[in-house]
């Protein structure tokens, strides 16, 4: 359908939502301040059980998620999580 432009709501480095023509590459949970891959098994399990969705946010990239105050998921981003934990 010509003329239809899909927009996605992403979170910026200040934690504010904005409209984007591109999908986010990472998902996060607003309350726990954790971000991870969109195919994270842990997040998908929570979503399948009816949880998580109302607090789900999306980020353009990892740098933006970190700048917004989110930490890496220990499940799908284990190496990043271990580096974050060591630095904390």
N, C-alpha and C positions, 0 to 999 in steps of 0.2 A: 504494500500500500504506500504509494508515494505521498510524501509530505508528513508522515508520522515520524516524529523524533522521540525515541525512548530516552528518558533521563533516569538516573539512579541517584539515590541519596547516599553520600559518603560523609565521613567525618574528617575534618581538617586537623592540622597540628595543634590548634587551640581547643579542640574537642567540639567544635561547632559543625552542625550539619550544613551541607551545600549540595546543590544539584550538579550532576556531572553527566556528560554524554557517554562516558566509559564506565563499565562495571568496576567495582572494587576488586582487588586481587587477594585481600585478606578480610576475614570476618573477625568480629570481636564481641565481647559481652560487656555492656555498659556498666553493670553493677560490679562485676568482679575485676574489671579492667584488664582482661586477658584477650590477646589476639592470636589468631592462628590461621592455618590454611582453610580454604572453603570446603575442602574434602576431609577435614579433621574427623576421625571416627568418634571421638568423644563428643564433639559439638553435634554431630549428626544423630548420635544416640539420644542426646537431650532433646533435640528438635523432634525426633520421632516419638518421644514420650510426651510431647505437648509443652515442653518447657523451653526457656531460652529465647524464643522468637521475639517476644515483646521487648527484650533488652539487647537484641542483636544490632550491631552496627557494622559498617564496612569501611575499609581504608584503601586508598590508592596503592600504598606500598608500606613496607616495614618502617621506614624512617618516619613516616607520618604517624603510624600507630605509636611508636616510641615517643615522639614529640608530644602526642596527646596524653601521655601518661600511662599507656598500656604496657603490660609485660608479655613475653612470649608464652605460648602454651607449652606445658611440659610434655604433652602427648605428641603433637604433630610437629613441633619445632624444638625437639629435645636439645640439639646442640646450642641453639640460640638461648633456650631457657637455662642451660648449664652455665653459659657465659654470663647471662644476666644475674644468676644466683651468685656466682663467684664474685661479681663486681658489687653486689649489694652488701 
